[in-house]
Amino acid sequence: MKPKEQIIGLSPYHPGKPIEEVKREFKLTEVIKLASNENPFGPTPKVKQAILEASDNLALYPDGAAFELRQALAEYYRVNPDQLIFGNGSDEIVQIICRTFLTPGSNAVMAEPTFPRYKANVIIEGAQAVEVPLKEGVYDLEAMAAAVNEHTRLVWVCNPNNPTGTHISEDELVSFLRQVPEDVLVVVDEAYYEYVTAEDYPDTTRLLNQYPNILILRTFSKIYGLAALRIGYGIARPEVVDWLNRVREPFNTSRVAQKAALAALADQDYRAVCFEKNKQGKEYFYRQFEVLNLAFYPTEANFIMVDLGRPAQPVFDALLRQGVIVRSGEVLGMPTCLRITIGSQEQNEKIIHLLSQTVHSVS
């Protein structure tokens, strides 16, 4: 028995360590996880009630078309219901996109570093991943446009970018779209869209009318706090969604996830509270990193990338032993950096305290 040739050299995705594993490994009773960009405040309390109500029908298959959630999101974004596709997290839609459009001999253009599942899924389909280095932590859209050729089927744009948190403006995105052929699908991954404060951030749903080759990815995993339920969605032209639905598994989002997402979407006051707390948290990190004389990337997401100016893995290990899980830049292609999820104020203060003690004391 032998897998596809392209699978052999592929590394599995390594998420941030689970809290339970760190507790066992270091015999700790309290652990803070600031590694996976989860909402530290969790979902609105209304989600729990929605989950209880959905549990009455666990013996029944979910609505494969997610009708209620589709209608609610279509109204929220002022798009047509047939412009939406749902996935088991937006990760699954990444997989569906690659399965739909890529063949051996084709390629997909992406930044480096960025969300690693783009590259992995491209390689699984036997296509080539064309990686364009970031320029001072930001997408180099001119170089990416130049990398597009007759074999290109997809371009991935993560905005804000994971892992740097940097963003591209609407003017920059429009300029880029004008250079990309219409038969190349530009996937704009906006997983952190709801955290953005930048006034020049693109209104991508509006751009769909002018650029039919855009597909927008968003998720309920981040600000809505539903990471455990795995539900994300894409917004595109109806014909693109139709092609994707031919590849999508029939019951890929659960009844519980759909009902929870509906409850989360309906409570925009709670979402606004989470947005404001995240904004305050990132401003706190900015101030503290300046005091510690540490470089960082200004972020439009719910995480921040700090450059320690030295190999970050020993600091990552030291924080882990003290019960704080962050993301090591070693696995993100930025070995002198740590990516830290913005937590509650108490969590933020704790990690700054530990960093101030640790960053210059370990080797």
GIPE-V437299 format. One record per backbone hydrogen bond with DSSP energy under -0.5 kcal/mol. CO is the residue of the C=O (numbers start at 0). NH is the residue of the N-H. Records with the same first field share a line. If there is no record, write none. Layout:
CO: NH  NH
//
This chain:
3: 6  7
4: 7  8
6: 9
12: 14
17: 21
18: 22
19: 23
20: 24
21: 25
22: 26  27
31: 33  324
33: 340
37: 39
38: 41
43: 46
44: 47  48
45: 49
46: 50
47: 51
48: 52
49: 53
50: 54
52: 55
53: 56
54: 57
56: 59
61: 63
62: 65
65: 69
66: 70
67: 71
68: 72
69: 73
70: 74
71: 75
72: 76
73: 77  78
79: 82
80: 83
82: 235
84: 233
86: 88  231
88: 91  92
89: 93
90: 94
91: 95
92: 96
93: 97
94: 98
95: 99
96: 100
97: 101
102: 105
105: 127
106: 152  153
107: 129
108: 155
109: 131
111: 133
114: 117
115: 119
116: 120
117: 121
118: 122
119: 123
120: 124
121: 126
122: 125
125: 104
127: 107  129
128: 130
129: 109
130: 132
131: 111
133: 135
134: 137
137: 134
138: 140
139: 143
140: 144
141: 145
142: 146
143: 147
144: 147
148: 151
150: 106
152: 184
153: 108
154: 156  186
156: 158  188
160: 162  164
163: 304
164: 299
165: 159  160
167: 201
168: 172
169: 173
170: 174
171: 175
172: 176
173: 177
174: 178
175: 178  179
176: 179
180: 183
182: 184
184: 154  186
185: 187  214
186: 156  188
187: 189  216
188: 158
189: 192
191: 194  195
192: 195
197: 200
199: 169
201: 203
202: 205  206
203: 207
205: 208
206: 209  210
209: 211
210: 213
212: 185
213: 236
214: 187
215: 234
216: 189
217: 232
219: 225
220: 226
221: 224
224: 42
225: 228  229
226: 229
230: 219
231: 86
232: 217
233: 84
234: 215
236: 239  240
237: 241
238: 242
239: 243
240: 244
241: 245
242: 245
243: 246  247
248: 251
253: 257
254: 258
255: 259
256: 260
257: 261
258: 262
259: 263
260: 264
261: 265
262: 266
263: 266
265: 267
266: 270
267: 271
268: 272
269: 273
270: 274
271: 275
272: 276
273: 277
274: 278
275: 279
276: 280
277: 281
278: 282
279: 283
280: 284
281: 285
282: 286
283: 287
284: 288
285: 289
286: 290
287: 291
288: 293
289: 292
294: 306
295: 297
301: 341
303: 305  339
304: 296
305: 307  337
306: 294
311: 315
312: 316
313: 317
314: 318
315: 319
316: 320
317: 321
318: 321  323
319: 322
322: 31
323: 325
324: 33
325: 327
326: 338
327: 330
328: 331  332  333
329: 332
333: 336
334: 311
335: 307
336: 328
337: 305  339
338: 326
339: 303
340: 342
343: 347
344: 348
345: 349
346: 350
347: 351
348: 352
349: 353
350: 354
351: 355
352: 356
353: 357
354: 358
357: 360  361
//
